[in-house]
């Protein structure tokens, strides 16, 4: 390995509000049926995936009541309840599914409260580590966002959630939100091939807010067929998926990963990404193939 090797402590941790969580978490969305709707393909394997993740040290699980709907939360409860004391379960509100599986807005203040209470009931908990307000309609920040945040602030003050997060937002949304309350995490689409949220990530780095990319392996996983990732992975003894996740862990210390999978084999592959070290030459190869839109990388010192 070249002597300019440098890696952020991928197996380390970062603050998620009042919780200190490991940077490699687990996103439970894929445990539902196809199109995140209905029962899983293999219920027993879904339960084993959850139990294996926690046994391997994962203490940050991402979910939502509208996954299924209700299916994923019920699987988490069946597999893990009573929950380990250090397990941070994070959910999201702002959407619901109809009987045909369509995703619909459910984001009025009263609906956010109903969504939160449904999460608590299906998970069998009195409090969640955080709840993300998922913005679905692309509206600009304004009075509506203020009312939505006020609903979650009330829930936090009542002890139903520890922290408030945002999902699918712009920098404008973040700046408006932090004027009103503390934001503990942001979930946006972000990966090697789609870095449009680089400005949001940079704003989170500046404010020490956890940034949790969804679809970290690409929305349709076409990213993983990249010949550049294949060739570089061969040199580093890593799979393309492991490289894509390692790149995120290496990019900024506030990035928390929640890759999802339906199988224990893929779970183990994802978790092993924490041991993949990138060096300057590898970073240069990735930067040439997947140019950054905004430089968010902290200053590095060779070691």
C-alpha angles and dihedrals in degrees: 000000000000116000091240091072113143130167133171107237094274092183090049130096144248137197119271098185107294092347127087106213135179113258093236108069135157132254111210099195095104093058090082122079125279114315088017089285132120131353123340122264090240114019095186092052091048090056091046091051091055094046092046092050092055092042088055092055104267109149101168119072123177121207144144136211090234091061099103083345098271092344098103095045090051091050091051090051094047093048102041113018122147084049125220111260093242097048112117111203112194123189137174138226135195102085142060137188125239124217091275094051098255115149111237135183114265101166112121110120092256091047091051089054091049091049091050093049090049089054092051092049098049093043092046096230137124094214139023125214089233142340122213120217102224111210108210107169104054093236121161118256113269143112092328092058089046091055092047092051091047089058091053093043088056090051090049092049088052091053098248093120133021097210144011124232137179131223135196093011143144128230087259090060091049095049091048092048097049089055088063104036147343114287114205101185145006125210116199137153106269136150141133093284097040114043098156090124093058090113090054090049090050090052090051092049089053092051099039091243118152112249115207113189117209120209088024089171095048126279094266095018092243084133090072093063091063109129088213091060091045094052095043091045090055090054092049097039090242135122120243089253091053091050092050091051093042089053090057093048089049095047101071134350094234094062113112117190127217105176111175132215141162097220137062091227093060090041091058091046091053094046091051088062087082090071096052110105121202122207131198096269092051091048090051092052092051093044091053092051096038107029116206118241093204127017106238098155114122118232110280131208121206116240 
